[in-house]
Amino acid sequence: MKDAVLMATVSSFEGLRQPRSSDLKQFCELFEPLFAASSDEARRQAAAALARSPHVPPSVALQIGSAPIAIAALFLTRAVSIEERVLLDIIRNQSPSHANAIARRENLSVRVVDALVERRDSTPRPAASVPEAARPASPAPPAASASLEREERLRAELKALARTAGQPLAAPAAPPRRPLVALDATHEALLVRFSRSGEVNLFAATLSHALDCSAVFGERLVLDVSGWQLAVTLSALGTPRAEMVRMLTTLYPYLGERSGAGTRCDALLDGIDPVDAKTRVEGWIAADDARREGGRSTGPRHAPMLGPERAEDPRQPAAYPAPANQTQQIASTFYRRNLTRGAR
């Protein structure tokens, strides 16, 4: 549950184009405890998402950058909003792996480069070797030979890393995208019906079916308490504005509150570009498809509460086998009634 709340918080913050100081303060208060209590996979996804944001607060950047390198590597390498003092703090107080990740960034300042060089020079090096003439003739022990080989290999890796420090990284291959199909009348009617009746699980399942994506993706869209992800998705599907307002204000009642000349929902929809929304949703679906393909054989299977393939509920009478003679009893009762009616 904390993983879902963390991703919803990050998604809501991504939707703010120009966050105010109060928004940044509220995000810091929500993010820091959630990030510390979430799983490694959720923290890695949150760090990768915030690496694209230009408004990450310094305290949040320091918390992500101080995480284990498996979580912080992508953020340290590609984040666009890390301040210089945060980078210097991470270089001086974290592991050499963190410094190596920062060394791969583009457009490093002079102070950051000096700190990287100082950190590399302060790394302990093996003592100077004794000249060959002063060495005894006895061969080196196997343990010392293995240690020297390991040091030489590590030195070669560091030299290779220093040569490639200033080169830009190749962008990862983007997952293939499939075109987004407009929402048909059947799915639109079902979404309106389930939103009015408050059946959120059925609403998320219908949305997943309309997008032809996993149930996890549909539930994640609805779990965004700001309503921004659902508004972007409905706008990308070509839903009429009146229906979008009706669904959003029903699922998220606070969007119906007045804000200036209109409501919060009107302000939310006015800030969404349909072309940009379609591109964004296609990217979300492509990432969901890649996640499903990657976790189909090894990852745990998602089983929603109202899924069509859920296990039988032992509390229901249908889960218990019928008695062996139940069919015979029903047939005998049926024939007796027919004979009685015929006699009358």
N, C-alpha and C positions, 0 to 999 in steps of 0.2 A: 504494500500500500504506500509506503514511503517513497518507493521508486517512482510510482505513478504521480504522486504529489510533486516530487522533485522535477519530473519532466514537464508537468503542467505549469509549474512556476517558471521554468526556463522558457517554455513556449510563450507564456503570457508576456514575459519581459522582452522576448524577441519581437513581439508585435508592437512595442512602443517605439515609434520613430524618433521622437524627441522626449525622452523621459525627464520629468522634473526631479528636483532634488528630493522631494518627498517620495517619489517613485523609487529612486535609487536607494534611499534609506530603508524603505519597506522591503525592497528586494533583498538587501543585505541581511535584514533581520529574518526573512523567511529562508533564504538560501543556505546560510552557514550551518544551522543545525540539521537541515535536511541532507545537505551534502555529506556531513560527517556521519549520519546514520544510515545512508543508503548503501546499496551493494556496489561492488567495483564496476560492474557493467553499466549500471545506471550513472555512476559518477563519470565513467569514460564517455558515455553519450552526452551528458550535460556539458562536459568540458569541450567536446567537439562542437556542440551547438553554439556555445558562447564564444568559441574562437572566431566566429563570423560576426559577432556583435561589436559595433564600434563604441558601446557605452558601458562596458563592464566596469564596475566600481573597483578601486584599488584593493580593498580588503578581500573582495571575491577573487580577484586575479591572484593575489598572494596565497589565498587558501588553495586554489586549484594548482598553482605552480609549486606549492610545497607538498602536494600529494605524491604518492609513489610514481616513479617515472613511467610505469605502464599506463597510468591515468593522465599524467600531466604532459606527456611527450608532444602530442599534437597541439595542445594549447600553447605550450612554450615555443613551438616552432612557427605557428601560423597566426596566433592571435594578433589582432590589429590594434588592440586597446590597452596593452600593458605599458604602464609608465616606466620611465627609466629607473626610478628608485626601487620599484618592485623587482625589476630584473637584477639590479645590483644586490638586493637583499637575497634573492634566490641563489645567485652565483656564489655569494660568500657563505651562506648557511646551509645549502643543500649539497647533494652528492655530486660527484663529477659527471654523472649521467645527465643531471639537470643542466649543468654548464655546457655539455656537448649539445644538448637540444637547443639551448639559447644561441650557441655558436652557428647554428644552421639558419637563423633568422636573416632576413634581408634588411639592409639599411640600418646596421648597428651603429650606435653613436660612439664617439671616441672614448667616453668614460666606460661604456660597456665592454669595448674591445680591450681597454687597459685592464679591466677587472678579470676578463677571461684569460689574458696573458699572465696576470699575476696569480690567478688560481692554478694555471698549468705549471708555472714555475715553482709554486709552493708544493706541488705534488712530490712526495718523497721519491727519490731516485736511488738505485742501487749504488753502493760504494764503489769507488774507482778500483779497477782491477789491478792486481799486482803484476809488475813486468814479468815477462817470460823468464828472464835470467834469474830472478829471485825466487821463482816458484820451485818447489821440490819436484823431483822426477816422478813421484808417485801419481797415478791417475786420479782424477776427481771422482768422488763418490757419486753413485747414481742419483741420489736426491738432489745434490748440488747441480748436476747436469740438467735435470728436469726443471729446476728453478730458473737456471739461465735461459733455457729454451723458452719457458713461459714469459720471462721478461722481454726477450727479444721479440717474441710474437706480439706482446702488448705494445711495445715501442713502435713496431711496424704499423699496427692498427692506429695508434695515435698520430703517426705521421700521415697516414692516408686520410684520417679525419681532418687534420689541419689543412691538407691540400684542397679538400672539398668543402671547407667551411663557408666560403663565399659563393658557392655555386647554388643557383636556385633549385629547389626540389621539383621533381616531376609530379604533376598533378595526378591523383589517383583516377583510374578509369571510372567514369560515371556509369551507373547501372543503366541498362536500356530502358527507355520510356515507351509506354503504350499510350495512344491518344485517349483522351478523356471523353466518354460518351455523355451526351446531354441527358438530363433526368427525364424519364418518361412519365406519363400521366399516372400509371399505377403506383410507382414508387413514390411519386409526389403526394398522392392521396394517402398512402400508408404513413408517410412521414408526418403529414398534418394530423392524421387521426391519432397516432401514438403520442405525438407531442401534446395534443389536447388532453388525452386521457392520462398523461403522466407516466406512461409505460416506457421508461428510459431504456431498459434492456432491449425491448422490441424495436425501439427507434434506432438504437445503435446497430442492431442486427440488420435492419432494413437498409440503413445507410451503407453498411459494409457490402451488402448484396448489390446495391446500386452502383457502388464503385468497383465491384468485383475484386475485393481485397479481403484480408484476413479479419476475423472478428476482433482481434486485438487492436487493429488500426481504427475500426469504427468506435470501439469503446474509448480509445485514447482521444479521439476528436471530441466526444461528448464530455469527457472528464476535464477538459479545459474550462475551468470555471469562469474565465473571462468571456467565453463565447466567441472569441476571435477565430479560432481554428474552424469551428463549425460554420461561422459566417463566411470565411474564405472558401470553404468547401461548397457550400450552397451557392455562392456566387459563381464559382467555377462550373457548377453543373447547370447554370442558366436558370435557376429558380426565380420566379417572379418576386419582386421586392415585397409585395404585400404578404405573400406566403412566408418569406424569410422573416419578416418582422413578427408575424404571428407565431412561428415556431420558436424564434429566439426569445421573445418575451415570455412565452409559456415555460420553456425549459430554464431560463435564467430570468426570474422576475425582476431583478434589479435593473435590467436593461430597459424596462418600461418606465423608469423614473424620468422626470423632466430634467433636461439639461439645456439651458439657454432657450432657443426658439423651438427645439424639438426634444426628442428623447435620447437616452444614451444609445439605444439601438440605432437610431438614425445617424448619430455621430459615428458609430462603429462602421456602419455600412457605407457612409460617405467616404471613409478613408480607405476603402478597398477598391483596387483596380481590377476589373474582371479578367483582363488579359494576363496581368501579373498573377492573379489568383489561380488561373488555369495552369500556368507554368509551375507555380509553387505546388499545387496539388498533384500534378503529374510527377514531380520530383519526390513527393512524399510516398506516392504509390510505388514508384520504382524502388525506393529504399525499402519499402515493406515487402515487395516481391523478392528483393535480394536477401532480406532477413529470413523470409520463409524458405527460400531455396537453401540457404546456409544452415538453417536449423532443422530441416526436415528429417534428417537421419539421426541427429544426435540430441538436439534440444528438446525440452519438455513440450508436450502438446497442450495447447490452450483449450480448455473446456468451459465455455461460458455457461451461466446458470440456465439460460433458456435455449441452449444449443440443440439442434435436431438429433445429435448423436450422443446425448448425455446418458449416463448409466441409469438403470432402473432404480426407482426410489423404493426401498424396502417398506416404506410406510404405506404405500398404496396397495389396495387389494389385488390389483392386476399383477403385482410382482409375485404372488403366490400361485402355485399350480392348482388347477381345479381338481376336485375329487374325481376318481376314475369313473364312478357311476352317475356323475352329474348329468351327462348328456342323455343317458337312458331315462333318468327321472323326468327330464324336461320333455322328451319324446312321449313317454307314457302319459303324462299329464295332458299333452296336446291331443293325443288320440282319444283319451277319455272324454274330454270336452266336446270333441267333434261328434262322438257317438251319442252323447247325451243330447246335443242339439238335434241330431237326426231322428232320435226317438221321439222328441217333442213334435 
